[in-house]
Structure formats: C-alpha cells, structure tokens
Amino acid sequence: MTDSGIRAVYLQERAKLQRMLVARLGNQDEAEDVLQELWIKLQHGTFGPISSPLAYLFKTANNLAIDRRRSDLWRNVRETSWVEVQPGADELPSTTDAMIARERLAHVEAAIATLPERTARAFRLYRLDGMPQKEIARELGVSLSLVEKLLQQAYRCIHDAGRENIAGSQTQQRLSSKEDRT
C-alpha cells in the first residue's frame, strides 16, 4: 500500500482507532490528540509498501498512546518533585525581612564600591567566586599574607558601614518618633 493508500485506510478506520485509543487512554480528548498526531505522521512520512495497513495503524496509534502515557507520567513526577522542594509559606521570609535584607545588601555593595580596587577584587574573588586565598595571591601577584590583610580591610569596611547604617537607622527612627509626638 502506498502513502495515499495508508491515509485512505486511516480515514476509513478512524472510528475503530479512536475506540481503541479511548480504551487505552481513558479519555476522549487524549484519544483525539493521538489521532491528530498519527494523521500528521501519515501526512509527513514516506512509506514503502505496507502489507497490513490496518495493523500498522493500530500499532502506531498504540505506540503513540504509550509515549503519551510515559510523557504524562514523567511530567507528573517532575512536577511533584518540584512542588516538594519549594519552600512553604512559613519558610519564606516576611516582606519586612526581605526589605531589610535588600537594604543590607545595598549597604554592603556600597561599602565594597568604596574599597580600593585590589581590595575589592580580592574580596569578590574570595567571597563571591569562592576562590582559595592562594589562588587569589597568584592571580594578583601578591603574597598570601597580603591577601589576608586585603580581606581583613574589606571585612572591616563592610562591618563599619553596617554599624553606620544601624546607627543611622536608629537616629532616623528617633527623629520620626519625635515628629509623630509633636
């Protein structure tokens, strides 16, 4: 049977194929989807002589249904796994905590921006890129003890900026409280 012959058999036996797919998949819509997929495959495929076109169509439709079931099963497994690893509402930070964290991050970034270039680079390589101090020393062309000193300077600067930020926030809160009372 030729390409056009297999499509003619499909059109003639579509109702039987549909009943088989509904029985396999348990759902009329999924059966229609598989039939559509089978039709597209018949439209775009080239076939040699097929001795038993109806058996070929049933086997192909069954294989497509099995593929659909497997795909659905794996999608459900992935979605279930995804949902299981998502934090619950009680695990998420509050809006206030998130805002405070963003504000602290902005102050740390501002403090890093004020550092000398070599100190900032050593800090970024160590804390953000996770590079060992020995490798940082090699890359910067300095001694290991100098890398340690650069990191200490960076930490001190960030710490001091954090203290200034806290002091500034407390002063702002006191001023706001006084304004509210007047």
N, C-alpha and C positions, 0 to 999 in steps of 0.2 A: 504494500500500500504506500502511496506517495504522500508528500506533505499535505496537499489539499485533501487527500483521502482520509488521513488521520483527523483532520479538523472536521470533516463531514461526519465521521463516526462520533467525535466528541459532541457535536451539535445534536446528533440523533440520540445519543445515550446519556445526555446531560442529566436527565431526571434520575437515572439509576446511580450515576456518580454522586449526585447530590444526596440521595438517600444513604448511600454508603458513608459519605463524609459526615452527615449529621449523626449517624450511629457511632462513628469513631470519635468525633469531636464533642458530641452532645450539645451542639449549638448551631442553629441555622445560619447565623451571621458568619461564624468562623468557616462553616462549610462553603458559603458563598465566596469568602475571601480566598480559600484554597482553589475553588473552581476558577476564579479570576486569574490566580497565579498560574494555574495549569494552562488556561487559554493563552496567556501571554507567552508562556514557554512554547506552546504549539505554534504561535504566530511567528516567533523569532528564531525558532530552532530549525535546523535542516535535518531531515530524517531520510535514512535509506529505506529499503523495503522492510516493512514490519509484517510478520506472518500472522500475528494475532493482535490487531489494533485495540480491541476492547480490553484484552488482558493487559496490554501495555498501558492504556489509560488508567485502568483501575490500580495497577501497581504504582504508576507515577503519582496518582492522586493520593494513594495511601502513604507513599514516601513523603510527600509534601505535608500531609497531616501529621506524620511522626515528627518531621522537622519543626513544625509549628508548636507541637506539644513540648518538645525539648527546649525550644526557644522560650516558651512561656515559663517552663519550669526554672530555667536558669535566670530569667528576668525576676521571677519571684524570689529566688534565693538571693540574688544581688540586692533587691530592694529590701528584703528582710534584714540582710546583713547591714545595709546602710542605715536603716532605721535603728537597729540595735546599737550602733556606735555613736549615734547622735546624742548630744547632751540633752538631758531632761530640763524642764523649765526650772527646777530647783538647782540645777548645776550651772545655769547661765548667770553671768554677773548682772547685777541690777543696773539700771540706766545710770544711776549716780556713780556706781563703781566704775563703769565703763568710761564715763566722762572724766572721772578723776585719773584713771589710767592713761587716757589720751592726753590729758593736761600734763601729767608727769613725763610722758614720753616726749612731748613737745619741749619741756624744760631740759630734758637730757639731750635731745637733739640740738637745742640752742647752746647748751654748755659744750658739747662736742665741737660745734661750729666755732667756738671761741678759742679752742686749743690750737697750739702751733701745728703745722701740717704733719710733721713727723710723729708727734704725739698722737694726733687724731688717727693717723694711718695705722700706727701700732695698735691702738685701741680697737679700731674696726677689724683689723686682721685677726686679733685675738678673740674679741668678744662676739663679733658678728660672723666672721668666716670660720672660727674655730681652729685657726692655725696655731700650732705649737710655738712657744716663745723662741726656741732655737731656730726655727724656720724664719720667723719674723726678723731675728737678728741677721741671718744670712741675707734675706731679701733687702733689708735696709742698709746692710753693710756696717752694722754696729755690733757691739758686744752684747752678750746675754744680760749682763748686769744693767746696761743702759736701757735695754728693752723693759726690764723690770721697773726701772726708775720712770720711764715714759708711761708705763701703765699706772704706776702709783700717782703720777701727776694727773693723769686722766681721771682716775677714781676720785682724787681729792677735789678736782674741779667740779665733777658731777655732784659729789657729796655737798660741796659748798653751795652750788647752785640750788640743790634741793632744799638745804636749810634756809637759804634766802627766800625761796619760793614759799616754804611753810611760814616763815616769819611774815612775808608779805601778805599771805592769805589771812593770817591771824589778824594783822593790822587792818586789812580790808573788812574783815568780819566785825571788828570792834567799831570801826568807823560807821559801818552800816547799822549796827545796833544803836549807836548814839543818834544817828539820823532818824531812826524809827521812833526813838523815845521823844524826840523834840517835836 
